[in-house]
Amino acid sequence: MESLYLLIPLALVLLALIIWALLWAVRSGQFDDLEGPAHRILMDEDEPQEPRDTRRRKRKK
């Protein structure tokens, strides 16, 4: 029974910290765009790079 005097306030403090962290994440925009980064990985907008030797040979010609 005596351990409950310690565990209940500790659980309430932990709950308050979790709620604070969730509210901070929502207010700072952590959940604004959940699908954008996943789609960005699949899109290949970069041009393929040629090896350096190939570029040098093209310049010499």
C-alpha positions as CSV (number, residue, x, y, z in Angstrom):
1,M,0.0,0.0,0.0
2,E,2.8,2.4,0.8
3,S,4.3,1.9,-2.7
4,L,1.1,3.4,-4.2
5,Y,1.9,6.7,-2.5
6,L,5.0,6.8,-4.7
7,L,3.7,5.1,-7.9
8,I,0.5,7.1,-8.4
9,P,2.2,10.6,-8.4
10,L,5.0,9.2,-10.5
11,A,2.5,7.9,-13.1
12,L,0.7,11.2,-13.1
13,V,4.0,13.1,-13.7
14,L,4.9,10.7,-16.5
15,L,1.4,11.1,-18.0
16,A,1.8,14.9,-17.9
17,L,5.2,14.7,-19.7
18,I,3.8,12.5,-22.4
19,I,0.8,14.9,-23.0
20,W,3.2,17.9,-23.0
21,A,5.5,16.1,-25.6
22,L,2.4,15.3,-27.8
23,L,1.1,18.8,-27.7
24,W,4.6,20.2,-28.5
25,A,4.9,17.9,-31.5
26,V,1.5,18.9,-32.8
27,R,2.1,22.6,-32.4
28,S,5.6,22.5,-34.0
29,G,4.2,20.9,-37.1
30,Q,5.6,17.4,-36.8
31,F,2.3,15.9,-38.1
32,D,1.6,18.3,-40.9
33,D,2.6,16.2,-43.9
34,L,2.8,12.5,-43.1
35,E,2.8,11.2,-46.7
36,G,5.1,13.7,-48.4
37,P,8.4,12.2,-47.3
38,A,7.3,8.7,-48.3
39,H,6.4,9.8,-51.8
40,R,9.5,11.9,-52.1
41,I,11.7,8.8,-51.7
42,L,10.0,7.2,-54.7
43,M,10.4,10.1,-57.1
44,D,13.7,10.3,-58.9
45,E,14.3,13.9,-59.9
46,D,18.1,13.7,-59.9
47,E,19.9,13.2,-63.2
48,P,22.1,10.1,-63.3
49,Q,25.7,10.9,-62.8
50,E,28.3,9.6,-65.2
51,P,31.6,8.2,-64.0
52,R,34.4,10.8,-64.0
53,D,36.4,8.9,-66.6
54,T,33.5,9.1,-69.1
55,R,33.2,12.9,-68.6
56,R,36.9,13.4,-69.3
57,R,36.8,11.3,-72.5
58,K,33.8,13.4,-73.8
59,R,35.7,16.6,-73.2
60,K,38.8,15.5,-75.0
61,K,36.9,14.5,-78.2
